[in-house]
Amino acid sequence: MITDEFLNYLQFEKNRSPLTVKNYGDDLHAFEAFFTSLDNHLSWESIDSDVIRDWMESMMDKGNSATTINRRLSALRSLYHFAMSRGLVTHNPTTLIRGPKKSKVLPQFVKEKELNELFDEQEWDGSYKEQRARAIIMTFYHTGMRLAELIGLNDSDIDFKQHQLKVTGKRDKQRVIPFGDELEAELHHYIYTRDKCVAKKCDALFLTPDGERMNRAKVRYEVQKHLSLVSTLKKRTPHVLRHSFATAMLNHDSGLESVRKLLGHESLSTTEIYTHTTFEQLKKVYKNAHPRANS
């Protein structure tokens, strides 16, 4: 049988592990059981792409994830590639099949009212570390920059006159991000406090008390510590603040292309995931507000 020949090929010629061979076998035997249940006369040679699509639909109906279905399709494609190379079949029905797309996990974000509470209502003491933490979190939320971009900021990257920041993103690509009056005042206050408390040893904007550039772990710690005061999200990271920036911009009528440029995304499709987030918020507003939405 084709299945047995293929599994022997994996085991003895490709030297795949016993577990890998077993997993391939389980997936292929499951498909074989499916198509023979449709018609006893069907074989690996006679099935077509419609049979494979029926199998995919049956797996979806049973609640299998896109990851599971794509893994099983991969096993099927491998078998047919082998069978075609050995002349065991004359056609490959998997060439017309596309697996289901994996559902994208919606990005988590801190709600606007929670960030308003953090900045406007929470107590911030006058220490250098607290002033630095506040400036860091506000910079993330006002600009949507990445963690590495914030750590890499130097004083010279800030143009207070033009209200803009120059950041260096992935693959050393630079972009300019505008900022408003609130962040301007915050950064002025932070720099004033820093220059009184810290002897600079480098050009970095955000410094440790010893005058060194902050590292990833320290920034993550400060963000997690302060977001936990207002948010119950499991993830309270700099990247969540990046998501929060994008979501807030779209919720307040910013165009998708503008948000793409601000975030430094190369493709608009990367930015489009935030439209799902804002639509989910829209559905919640509708459900809570419409008098017959829950009837």
BAFI-3210 file (N, C-alpha, C; in Angstrom, 3 decimals, decimal comma, padded with zeros to 6 digits):
// residues 295
n [1|2|3|4|5|6|7|8|9|10|11|12|13|14|15|16|17|18|19|20|21|22|23|24|25|26|27|28|29|30|31|32|33|34|35|36|37|38|39|40|41|42|43|44|45|46|47|48|49|50|51|52|53|54|55|56|57|58|59|60|61|62|63|64|65|66|67|68|69|70|71|72|73|74|75|76|77|78|79|80|81|82|83|84|85|86|87|88|89|90|91|92|93|94|95|96|97|98|99|100|101|102|103|104|105|106|107|108|109|110|111|112|113|114|115|116|117|118|119|120|121|122|123|124|125|126|127|128|129|130|131|132|133|134|135|136|137|138|139|140|141|142|143|144|145|146|147|148|149|150|151|152|153|154|155|156|157|158|159|160|161|162|163|164|165|166|167|168|169|170|171|172|173|174|175|176|177|178|179|180|181|182|183|184|185|186|187|188|189|190|191|192|193|194|195|196|197|198|199|200|201|202|203|204|205|206|207|208|209|210|211|212|213|214|215|216|217|218|219|220|221|222|223|224|225|226|227|228|229|230|231|232|233|234|235|236|237|238|239|240|241|242|243|244|245|246|247|248|249|250|251|252|253|254|255|256|257|258|259|260|261|262|263|264|265|266|267|268|269|270|271|272|273|274|275|276|277|278|279|280|281|282|283|284|285|286|287|288|289|290|291|292|293|294|295]
n.u [000,832|000,348|000,540|002,002|004,413|005,295|005,627|007,642|009,650|010,038|011,012|013,261|014,748|014,746|015,320|013,667|012,333|010,867|008,532|007,801|007,249|005,108|003,206|002,798|001,716|-000,652|-002,120|-002,391|-003,675|-006,046|-007,115|-007,356|-009,259|-011,382|-011,884|-012,485|-014,773|-016,540|-016,710|-016,201|-014,774|-012,973|-009,561|-006,054|-005,116|-007,423|-008,809|-009,881|-009,406|-011,737|-012,534|-010,573|-011,134|-013,654|-012,862|-011,382|-013,467|-014,954|-013,197|-013,107|-015,749|-015,676|-014,309|-011,559|-008,454|-007,021|-004,283|-003,951|-005,328|-003,818|-001,401|-002,075|-002,722|-000,213|001,092|-000,312|000,353|003,071|003,046|001,869|003,745|005,896|004,699|004,221|006,848|007,737|006,195|003,800|001,317|-000,628|-001,430|-001,576|-003,640|-003,410|-002,287|-004,105|-005,137|-005,647|-004,699|-006,571|-006,597|-004,718|-006,255|-005,913|-004,508|-006,052|-004,605|-003,754|-004,719|-004,348|-007,020|-008,306|-009,391|-008,137|-005,458|-005,705|-006,392|-004,005|-002,138|-003,387|-004,589|-003,271|-000,835|002,308|005,534|008,182|010,621|013,594|013,460|010,700|009,796|011,146|009,958|007,313|007,693|008,693|006,530|004,599|005,834|005,859|003,060|002,268|003,596|003,789|006,070|008,552|010,032|012,851|013,360|012,755|014,681|016,931|016,827|018,321|019,238|019,595|017,828|015,414|013,343|012,316|011,362|010,110|008,379|008,838|010,094|012,972|013,330|015,012|014,251|013,394|015,861|017,472|016,036|014,982|012,530|010,271|008,441|005,679|004,861|002,811|001,770|001,548|003,371|005,681|005,933|006,238|008,636|010,438|010,308|011,220|013,871|014,973|014,860|016,457|018,967|019,657|019,934|021,485|024,645|025,594|026,763|026,614|024,952|022,307|018,712|017,036|018,127|019,933|020,298|023,044|023,903|023,960|022,767|019,438|018,393|016,556|015,245|014,962|013,294|011,016|010,283|009,562|007,366|005,580|005,206|003,886|001,659|000,221|-001,074|-003,382|-004,502|-005,841|-004,876|-003,205|-000,851|001,355|003,083|005,698|005,006|002,279|001,528|002,210|000,278|-001,894|-001,593|-001,988|-004,619|-006,032|-005,566|-006,943|-009,511|-010,082|-010,477|-008,227|-006,605|-005,917|-003,579|-002,052|-001,568|-000,096|002,288|003,172|003,655|005,639|005,290|005,874|004,019|000,576|-001,181|-000,213|-000,882|-003,603|-004,715|-005,404|-007,779|-009,590|-009,539|-010,593|-013,107|-014,175|-014,429|-016,340|-018,517|-019,053|-019,804|-022,114|-023,713|-024,074|-025,340|-027,547|-031,070|-032,388|-030,523|-029,878|-032,159]
n.v [-001,200|002,294|004,038|002,566|002,174|004,803|005,498|003,703|004,721|007,221|006,340|004,626|005,631|008,419|008,647|009,573|010,328|007,842|008,881|010,963|009,501|007,966|010,017|011,023|008,696|008,394|010,655|010,169|007,684|008,419|010,071|008,188|006,472|008,215|008,756|006,199|005,709|007,286|006,107|002,862|002,164|004,100|005,222|005,968|006,724|007,446|009,471|012,914|016,524|017,491|015,565|015,855|018,451|017,994|016,457|018,330|020,089|018,400|018,106|020,719|020,993|019,373|020,870|021,151|022,914|025,473|025,109|022,372|021,204|022,137|020,883|018,196|018,302|018,858|016,443|014,897|016,112|015,559|012,762|012,453|013,760|012,015|009,687|010,423|010,760|008,170|006,957|005,867|006,989|008,893|011,489|014,488|015,448|017,338|019,668|021,600|022,473|024,662|025,374|026,186|029,566|030,643|031,837|035,171|036,336|038,733|041,867|042,805|045,629|048,539|050,192|053,434|054,943|053,765|054,408|057,151|057,323|056,417|058,436|060,796|060,473|058,699|058,540|059,986|059,963|062,361|061,350|060,542|058,061|057,573|059,745|059,216|056,736|057,542|059,261|057,452|055,638|057,402|058,232|055,863|055,538|057,869|057,756|055,158|053,704|051,042|048,843|048,529|050,767|052,873|052,491|053,044|055,767|058,984|062,142|063,922|063,086|064,231|066,771|069,520|071,921|071,379|069,509|066,616|063,250|061,361|058,069|054,911|052,089|048,653|046,848|049,051|051,179|054,495|056,695|059,451|060,648|062,488|064,514|065,659|068,483|067,568|065,427|066,809|068,579|066,683|065,372|067,512|068,050|065,607|065,509|067,748|066,939|064,638|065,687|067,051|065,026|062,925|061,980|062,143|059,489|058,751|059,312|058,753|059,105|058,033|057,151|055,107|055,428|055,493|056,696|055,304|053,913|052,726|049,271|046,567|044,940|046,569|048,623|047,146|046,232|048,625|049,461|047,280|047,333|049,812|049,781|047,737|048,940|050,000|048,316|045,076|043,345|040,400|040,574|043,138|045,034|046,871|046,499|046,180|048,765|049,912|048,687|049,892|052,572|052,447|051,484|053,512|055,655|054,819|054,577|057,193|058,221|058,258|057,602|054,387|054,147|056,267|055,431|053,155|054,277|055,683|053,632|052,297|050,100|047,955|046,830|047,323|045,362|044,354|046,307|046,218|044,469|045,884|047,064|045,078|044,941|047,464|047,196|045,175|046,550|048,362|046,692|045,959|048,422|048,884|046,706|047,299|049,743|049,785|049,565|047,170|045,277|043,108|041,652]
n.w [000,000|-000,595|001,593|003,509|002,129|001,950|004,663|005,384|003,794|005,026|007,483|006,988|004,839|005,051|007,665|009,759|013,000|015,223|016,424|014,682|012,345|013,278|013,757|011,158|010,066|011,587|010,726|007,971|007,883|009,037|007,064|005,029|006,127|006,090|003,300|002,353|003,739|002,403|-000,098|-000,955|-003,157|-003,693|-004,010|-003,318|-005,773|-007,177|-005,879|-005,747|-005,669|-004,526|-002,695|-000,770|000,074|001,209|003,347|004,799|005,498|007,140|009,272|010,193|011,035|013,218|014,967|014,759|014,799|012,622|012,525|013,108|010,937|008,772|009,349|008,916|006,230|005,247|005,680|003,869|001,446|001,393|001,150|-001,408|-003,001|-002,705|-003,776|-006,416|-007,317|-007,306|-009,136|-008,334|-008,358|-010,720|-010,683|-008,681|-006,306|-004,313|-005,187|-005,855|-003,536|-000,842|002,423|005,450|006,657|009,419|012,322|013,336|016,327|018,241|018,991|022,319|024,307|026,357|027,870|027,016|029,136|031,293|030,909|031,063|033,726|034,865|034,146|035,018|037,519|039,225|041,877|041,565|042,671|043,385|042,600|040,657|039,281|039,170|037,667|035,319|034,597|034,120|031,924|030,058|029,685|028,736|026,385|024,868|024,578|023,268|020,859|019,787|019,361|019,088|021,587|021,287|019,758|021,488|023,514|022,029|021,644|021,495|022,993|020,919|019,024|019,441|018,370|019,550|018,612|016,179|017,049|016,910|016,742|015,943|015,014|014,969|013,309|012,528|010,700|010,556|009,533|009,340|010,742|011,165|013,889|014,852|017,774|020,544|022,624|025,282|025,573|024,956|027,145|029,157|028,474|028,605|031,346|032,380|031,335|032,565|035,265|035,101|034,337|036,600|038,454|037,464|036,267|033,043|031,009|028,456|025,265|025,468|025,789|027,822|030,922|033,298|036,908|037,142|034,888|032,519|029,401|029,371|029,597|027,960|029,874|032,144|031,207|030,501|033,038|034,405|032,884|033,185|035,952|036,434|034,714|035,852|037,904|036,919|035,043|034,271|032,445|031,274|029,865|030,165|028,712|026,905|024,202|024,294|024,861|022,439|020,835|022,070|021,400|018,563|018,435|019,776|018,022|015,690|016,719|017,050|014,564|012,853|009,749|008,262|006,732|007,692|010,317|009,759|008,750|010,986|012,797|011,490|009,854|007,086|005,398|004,681|005,418|007,776|009,581|009,494|011,322|013,549|012,891|013,309|016,045|016,778|015,657|017,202|019,592|018,731|018,342|020,977|022,047|020,545|021,369|024,051|023,897|022,084|022,265|021,679|021,228|022,804|023,010]
ca.u [000,000|001,111|000,810|003,083|005,662|005,714|006,110|008,945|010,577|010,370|011,770|014,528|015,538|014,878|015,743|012,815|012,163|009,663|007,362|007,411|006,636|003,793|002,294|002,434|000,843|-001,973|-002,821|-002,706|-004,690|-007,313|-007,635|-007,735|-010,537|-012,415|-012,317|-013,112|-016,130|-017,364|-016,908|-015,225|-013,988|-011,976|-008,177|-005,127|-004,986|-008,657|-009,425|-009,585|-009,293|-013,015|-012,523|-009,714|-011,893|-014,681|-012,159|-011,092|-014,724|-015,339|-012,325|-013,567|-017,003|-015,342|-013,643|-010,095|-007,880|-006,342|-002,941|-004,081|-005,714|-002,661|-000,408|-002,534|-002,569|001,213|001,383|-000,919|001,177|004,335|002,775|001,655|005,033|006,625|004,036|004,458|008,257|007,946|005,281|002,715|000,087|-000,399|-001,799|-001,453|-004,801|-003,152|-001,772|-005,206|-005,678|-005,051|-005,122|-007,254|-005,734|-004,724|-006,913|-004,972|-004,827|-006,215|-003,653|-004,297|-004,387|-004,845|-008,110|-007,996|-009,739|-007,138|-004,254|-006,035|-006,295|-002,591|-001,448|-004,074|-005,121|-002,330|000,205|003,681|006,392|009,092|011,938|014,045|012,963|009,272|009,666|011,609|008,935|006,179|008,095|008,812|005,193|003,939|006,468|005,294|001,650|002,109|004,286|003,648|007,369|008,933|010,928|014,228|013,431|012,802|015,987|017,944|016,674|019,300|018,714|019,653|016,727|014,213|013,272|011,222|010,819|009,225|007,540|009,000|011,149|013,554|013,594|015,625|013,468|013,942|016,806|018,071|015,237|014,614|011,290|010,021|007,132|005,296|004,291|002,032|002,192|001,661|004,649|006,743|006,089|006,724|010,048|011,191|010,367|012,096|015,262|015,385|015,094|017,600|020,227|019,981|020,162|022,318|025,803|025,493|027,952|026,365|024,029|020,947|017,668|016,604|019,341|019,920|020,889|024,490|024,208|024,067|021,548|018,596|018,270|015,189|014,649|014,593|012,134|009,861|009,906|008,870|006,066|004,724|004,924|002,938|000,397|-000,516|-001,857|-004,657|-004,979|-005,829|-004,358|-002,114|000,351|001,468|004,413|005,827|004,306|000,859|001,369|002,231|-001,083|-002,822|-001,442|-002,630|-006,059|-006,551|-005,533|-008,029|-010,778|-010,302|-010,622|-007,006|-006,623|-005,064|-002,278|-001,311|-001,116|000,972|003,527|003,610|004,170|006,802|004,980|006,137|002,809|-000,683|-001,850|000,239|-001,608|-005,039|-005,201|-005,974|-009,169|-010,391|-009,634|-011,528|-014,449|-014,653|-014,877|-017,567|-019,592|-019,388|-020,548|-023,439|-024,471|-024,424|-026,108|-028,799|-032,095|-032,877|-029,388|-029,821|-033,496]
ca.v [000,000|003,543|004,592|001,801|002,476|006,156|005,489|003,033|005,699|008,188|005,711|003,984|006,433|009,785|008,538|010,358|009,705|007,005|009,706|011,648|008,494|007,644|011,142|010,972|007,551|008,686|011,617|009,557|006,647|009,110|010,483|006,976|006,022|009,148|008,605|004,892|005,780|007,908|005,152|001,771|002,002|005,168|004,859|007,091|007,099|007,949|010,620|014,219|017,613|017,651|014,656|016,478|019,586|017,417|016,043|019,554|020,577|017,524|018,427|022,004|020,745|018,720|021,854|021,148|024,229|025,627|024,534|020,912|020,863|022,386|019,834|016,974|018,523|018,754|015,004|014,427|016,629|014,810|011,430|012,526|014,090|010,746|008,742|010,865|010,522|006,727|006,442|005,106|007,658|009,686|012,882|014,946|016,305|018,354|020,900|022,561|022,686|025,645|025,158|027,319|030,564|030,683|033,032|036,057|036,718|040,177|042,464|043,366|047,026|049,165|051,101|054,860|055,428|053,253|055,223|058,463|057,179|056,301|059,715|061,937|060,236|057,958|059,330|059,813|060,745|063,248|060,737|060,441|056,824|057,711|060,682|058,489|055,745|058,256|059,739|056,276|055,137|058,401|058,196|054,702|055,727|058,992|057,550|053,801|053,136|049,740|048,865|048,770|052,137|053,763|052,348|053,648|057,220|059,916|063,503|064,589|062,613|065,005|068,127|070,154|073,017|070,791|068,510|065,326|062,338|060,499|056,738|053,934|050,870|047,395|046,933|050,388|052,167|055,625|057,406|060,589|060,560|063,742|064,393|066,819|069,344|066,845|064,706|067,817|069,023|065,550|065,151|068,645|067,857|064,462|065,875|068,675|066,116|063,761|066,429|067,420|063,843|061,891|062,391|061,394|058,808|058,459|060,264|058,215|059,909|057,401|056,697|054,549|056,389|055,527|057,438|054,408|053,682|051,672|048,063|046,089|044,402|047,677|049,312|046,248|046,217|049,867|049,456|046,283|047,800|050,917|049,397|046,863|049,785|050,397|047,331|043,667|042,530|039,489|041,152|044,579|045,200|047,981|046,229|046,443|050,211|050,148|048,342|050,885|053,760|052,215|051,362|054,841|056,466|054,395|054,898|058,632|058,580|058,305|056,663|053,207|054,419|057,133|054,593|052,296|055,053|056,011|052,412|051,798|048,837|047,987|046,419|047,753|044,189|044,208|047,293|045,963|043,707|046,823|047,346|044,049|045,342|048,576|046,712|044,462|047,589|048,912|045,744|046,055|049,673|048,666|045,780|047,977|050,963|049,627|049,076|045,824|044,434|041,897|041,075]
ca.w [000,000|-000,716|002,925|004,131|001,413|002,326|006,054|005,357|003,201|006,071|008,570|006,631|003,900|005,560|009,070|010,645|014,315|015,343|016,732|013,445|011,462|013,860|013,535|009,741|009,876|012,166|009,869|006,676|008,097|009,290|005,763|004,311|006,707|005,655|001,902|002,145|004,279|001,372|-001,193|-000,807|-004,374|-003,798|-003,672|-003,384|-007,181|-007,783|-005,203|-006,335|-004,696|-003,826|-001,540|000,250|000,631|002,090|004,574|005,541|006,079|008,247|010,403|010,727|011,750|014,498|015,817|014,637|014,519|011,333|012,671|013,002|009,563|007,898|009,602|008,250|004,789|004,952|005,583|002,627|000,346|001,387|000,599|-002,859|-003,625|-002,732|-004,677|-007,798|-007,655|-007,463|-010,153|-007,701|-008,786|-011,941|-010,461|-007,292|-006,043|-003,290|-005,784|-005,960|-002,191|000,066|003,801|006,089|007,271|010,876|012,844|013,994|017,697|018,311|019,930|023,551|024,496|027,577|027,529|027,151|030,473|032,223|030,756|031,627|035,184|035,218|034,009|035,625|038,863|040,071|042,553|041,101|043,563|042,670|042,390|039,269|038,670|038,877|036,554|034,133|034,240|033,544|030,600|029,185|029,351|027,905|025,065|024,176|024,257|022,341|019,582|019,278|018,977|019,626|022,735|020,838|019,275|022,650|024,154|021,166|021,522|022,056|023,126|019,618|018,179|019,746|017,817|020,269|017,810|015,169|017,722|016,267|017,195|014,920|015,573|014,087|013,458|012,049|009,583|010,615|008,805|010,190|010,455|012,046|014,518|015,504|019,118|020,934|023,731|026,542|025,600|024,989|028,534|029,946|028,168|029,170|032,793|032,631|031,044|033,623|036,458|034,822|034,313|037,981|039,302|036,846|035,469|031,789|030,502|027,045|024,640|025,536|026,414|029,067|031,598|034,646|037,856|036,940|033,672|031,372|028,631|029,940|028,790|027,746|031,096|033,030|030,642|030,661|034,451|034,740|032,213|033,845|037,314|036,472|034,082|036,774|038,805|036,309|034,075|034,678|031,348|031,626|029,256|030,419|028,140|025,963|022,945|024,546|024,708|020,986|020,403|022,630|020,549|017,266|018,646|020,101|016,809|014,804|017,373|016,932|013,144|012,047|008,640|008,424|006,118|008,610|011,438|009,225|008,676|012,340|013,422|010,753|009,173|005,650|004,689|005,284|005,976|009,166|010,383|009,425|012,473|014,516|012,529|013,977|017,446|016,919|015,343|018,387|020,511|018,177|018,610|022,395|022,229|019,969|022,206|025,304|023,678|021,341|023,183|021,347|020,825|023,637|023,155]
c.u [000,869|001,482|001,996|004,420|006,196|006,280|007,458|010,024|011,006|011,304|013,167|015,389|015,768|015,301|014,960|012,599|010,902|008,403|006,869|006,702|005,247|002,784|001,846|001,443|-000,563|-002,774|-003,257|-003,742|-006,053|-007,934|-008,118|-009,080|-011,670|-012,841|-012,909|-014,524|-017,081|-017,707|-015,809|-014,321|-012,950|-010,605|-007,317|-004,974|-006,227|-009,261|-009,027|-009,592|-010,590|-013,096|-011,692|-010,436|-013,000|-014,066|-011,839|-012,355|-015,157|-014,481|-012,738|-014,839|-016,765|-014,556|-012,134|-009,592|-007,248|-004,944|-002,983|-004,386|-004,543|-001,565|-000,791|-002,442|-001,111|001,628|000,868|-000,098|002,495|004,150|002,627|002,927|005,884|006,031|004,236|005,890|008,545|006,999|004,125|001,349|000,416|-000,811|-001,704|-002,591|-004,539|-002,675|-002,849|-005,771|-004,900|-005,595|-005,835|-006,255|-005,842|-005,388|-005,892|-005,454|-004,912|-005,252|-004,357|-003,876|-004,983|-005,909|-007,706|-008,273|-008,737|-005,845|-004,492|-005,934|-004,838|-001,907|-002,063|-004,473|-004,154|-001,292|001,572|004,572|007,423|010,453|012,291|013,456|011,491|009,046|010,097|010,562|007,747|006,499|008,191|007,433|004,461|004,543|005,953|003,879|001,429|002,674|004,093|004,964|007,624|009,887|012,355|014,407|013,515|014,160|017,072|017,855|017,826|018,649|018,634|018,531|015,437|014,332|012,067|010,573|009,794|008,238|007,628|010,207|011,673|013,892|014,220|014,963|014,191|014,784|017,341|017,317|014,804|013,281|011,121|008,593|006,813|004,811|003,653|002,566|002,400|003,002|005,816|007,005|006,674|008,211|010,919|011,386|011,310|013,558|015,807|015,729|016,330|018,913|020,631|020,455|021,225|023,471|025,827|026,832|027,792|025,318|022,568|019,979|017,299|017,793|019,043|020,473|022,404|024,893|024,338|022,717|020,735|018,553|016,804|014,516|014,167|013,356|010,880|009,358|009,102|007,477|005,106|004,290|003,820|001,621|-000,437|-001,345|-003,245|-005,267|-004,869|-005,362|-003,248|-000,791|000,331|002,889|004,491|005,057|002,805|000,581|001,421|000,853|-002,084|-002,788|-002,208|-004,145|-006,681|-006,595|-006,700|-009,391|-011,115|-010,091|-009,328|-007,115|-005,622|-003,667|-001,425|-000,754|000,009|002,305|004,066|004,227|005,422|006,567|005,276|004,867|001,563|-001,411|-001,433|-000,551|-003,089|-005,582|-005,833|-007,405|-010,086|-010,593|-010,666|-012,947|-015,034|-015,147|-016,209|-018,746|-020,030|-020,206|-021,967|-024,292|-024,927|-025,397|-027,462|-029,865|-032,577|-031,750|-029,357|-031,181|-033,617]
c.v [001,253|004,091|003,887|002,097|003,851|006,184|004,774|003,951|006,721|007,578|005,274|004,806|007,863|009,817|009,465|009,591|008,855|007,826|010,434|010,689|008,133|008,762|011,216|009,846|007,797|009,612|010,970|008,451|007,274|009,565|009,273|006,445|006,923|008,865|007,217|004,852|006,456|006,917|004,102|001,626|003,111|004,667|006,103|007,601|007,808|009,169|011,920|015,293|017,826|016,753|015,259|017,660|019,098|016,999|017,251|020,090|019,723|017,789|019,760|021,829|020,117|019,644|021,838|022,531|024,253|025,017|023,026|020,501|021,062|021,352|018,545|017,106|018,408|017,293|014,444|014,882|015,850|013,422|011,497|012,917|012,827|009,809|009,131|010,561|009,041|006,125|005,643|005,710|008,521|011,140|013,204|015,921|017,400|019,671|021,979|022,966|023,767|025,387|026,373|028,286|030,483|031,964|033,871|036,377|038,234|040,764|043,014|044,826|047,520|050,183|052,546|055,354|054,940|054,049|056,648|058,435|057,134|057,661|060,832|061,737|059,511|058,896|058,977|060,633|061,525|062,659|060,677|059,201|056,925|058,663|060,028|057,493|056,414|058,733|058,583|055,807|056,121|058,427|057,026|054,991|056,855|058,709|056,166|053,150|051,798|049,919|049,202|050,212|053,130|053,696|053,062|055,154|057,969|061,295|064,200|064,158|063,390|066,404|068,806|071,268|072,509|069,768|067,147|064,575|061,552|059,156|055,854|052,590|049,641|047,623|048,357|051,430|053,265|056,219|058,512|060,491|061,906|063,498|065,720|067,532|068,570|066,124|065,686|068,266|067,918|065,326|066,286|068,449|066,706|064,849|066,817|067,901|065,243|064,517|066,943|066,214|062,890|062,530|061,534|060,775|058,437|059,441|059,853|059,174|059,327|056,685|056,013|055,611|056,502|056,228|056,592|054,292|052,553|050,465|047,610|045,679|045,515|048,417|048,446|046,256|047,458|049,914|048,498|046,768|048,853|050,590|048,506|047,663|050,085|049,334|045,913|042,756|041,613|040,007|042,658|044,982|046,465|047,751|046,427|047,946|050,612|049,821|049,395|052,173|053,579|052,159|052,721|055,727|056,114|054,707|056,377|059,104|058,784|057,271|055,535|053,450|055,301|056,327|053,675|053,035|055,367|054,802|051,878|050,439|048,980|047,710|046,877|046,580|043,955|045,129|046,953|045,178|044,633|047,209|046,312|044,423|046,443|048,142|045,929|045,451|048,180|047,988|045,790|047,304|049,507|047,798|046,447|049,133|050,742|048,977|047,650|044,867|043,123|041,226|039,756]
c.w [000,000|000,653|003,570|003,457|001,818|003,738|006,158|004,795|004,250|007,117|008,132|005,666|004,411|007,024|010,015|011,950|014,346|015,622|015,486|012,500|011,968|013,586|012,079|009,491|010,402|011,251|008,555|006,807|008,375|007,970|004,966|004,813|006,241|004,224|001,618|002,732|003,296|000,271|-001,087|-002,022|-004,554|-003,367|-003,728|-004,820|-007,698|-007,090|-005,893|-005,243|-003,919|-002,592|-000,408|000,894|001,571|003,425|005,443|006,229|007,263|009,477|011,039|011,545|013,120|015,423|015,760|014,244|013,133|011,377|012,485|011,569|008,613|008,111|008,877|006,734|004,373|004,812|004,264|001,423|000,237|000,796|-000,918|-003,598|-003,759|-003,781|-006,138|-008,223|-007,896|-008,511|-009,584|-007,993|-010,000|-011,782|-008,970|-006,980|-005,018|-003,887|-005,881|-004,600|-001,449|001,471|004,370|006,695|008,780|011,341|013,605|015,405|017,770|019,333|021,162|023,671|025,802|027,168|027,788|028,573|031,516|032,127|031,251|033,150|035,625|035,199|034,847|037,085|039,794|040,690|041,966|042,033|042,743|042,376|040,912|038,591|038,300|037,701|035,244|033,664|033,562|032,118|029,602|028,730|028,447|026,503|024,245|023,694|023,246|020,960|018,980|018,905|019,659|020,808|022,310|020,359|020,433|023,336|023,349|021,041|022,188|022,185|021,770|018,673|018,412|019,152|018,466|019,448|016,801|015,765|017,015|016,826|016,007|015,563|014,504|014,326|012,953|010,801|009,422|009,781|009,772|009,755|011,487|012,572|015,171|016,932|019,513|022,159|025,029|026,633|025,618|026,431|029,401|029,723|028,699|030,677|033,151|032,442|032,114|034,896|036,281|034,931|035,699|038,792|038,768|036,073|034,204|031,389|029,027|026,529|024,784|026,214|027,776|029,721|032,927|035,600|037,733|035,645|032,425|030,658|029,263|029,013|028,731|029,050|032,026|032,519|030,800|032,098|034,814|034,120|032,910|035,224|037,323|035,770|034,999|037,774|038,256|035,402|034,626|033,538|031,837|031,060|029,498|030,004|027,287|024,667|023,103|024,432|023,228|020,404|020,865|021,811|019,241|017,401|018,934|018,853|015,879|015,406|017,272|015,492|012,372|010,929|008,850|007,863|007,020|009,775|010,981|009,227|010,069|013,031|012,725|010,128|007,681|004,860|005,433|005,939|007,427|010,082|010,479|010,612|013,505|014,164|013,143|015,436|017,622|016,586|016,508|019,428|020,053|018,451|020,071|022,679|021,721|020,890|023,493|025,085|022,999|022,215|022,897|020,964|021,600|023,801|022,411]
res [m|i|t|d|e|f|l|n|y|l|q|f|e|k|n|r|s|p|l|t|v|k|n|y|g|d|d|l|h|a|f|e|a|f|f|t|s|l|d|n|h|l|s|w|e|s|i|d|s|d|v|i|r|d|w|m|e|s|m|m|d|k|g|n|s|a|t|t|i|n|r|r|l|s|a|l|r|s|l|y|h|f|a|m|s|r|g|l|v|t|h|n|p|t|t|l|i|r|g|p|k|k|s|k|v|l|p|q|f|v|k|e|k|e|l|n|e|l|f|d|e|q|e|w|d|g|s|y|k|e|q|r|a|r|a|i|i|m|t|f|y|h|t|g|m|r|l|a|e|l|i|g|l|n|d|s|d|i|d|f|k|q|h|q|l|k|v|t|g|k|r|d|k|q|r|v|i|p|f|g|d|e|l|e|a|e|l|h|h|y|i|y|t|r|d|k|c|v|a|k|k|c|d|a|l|f|l|t|p|d|g|e|r|m|n|r|a|k|v|r|y|e|v|q|k|h|l|s|l|v|s|t|l|k|k|r|t|p|h|v|l|r|h|s|f|a|t|a|m|l|n|h|d|s|g|l|e|s|v|r|k|l|l|g|h|e|s|l|s|t|t|e|i|y|t|h|t|t|f|e|q|l|k|k|v|y|k|n|a|h|p|r|a|n|s]
***
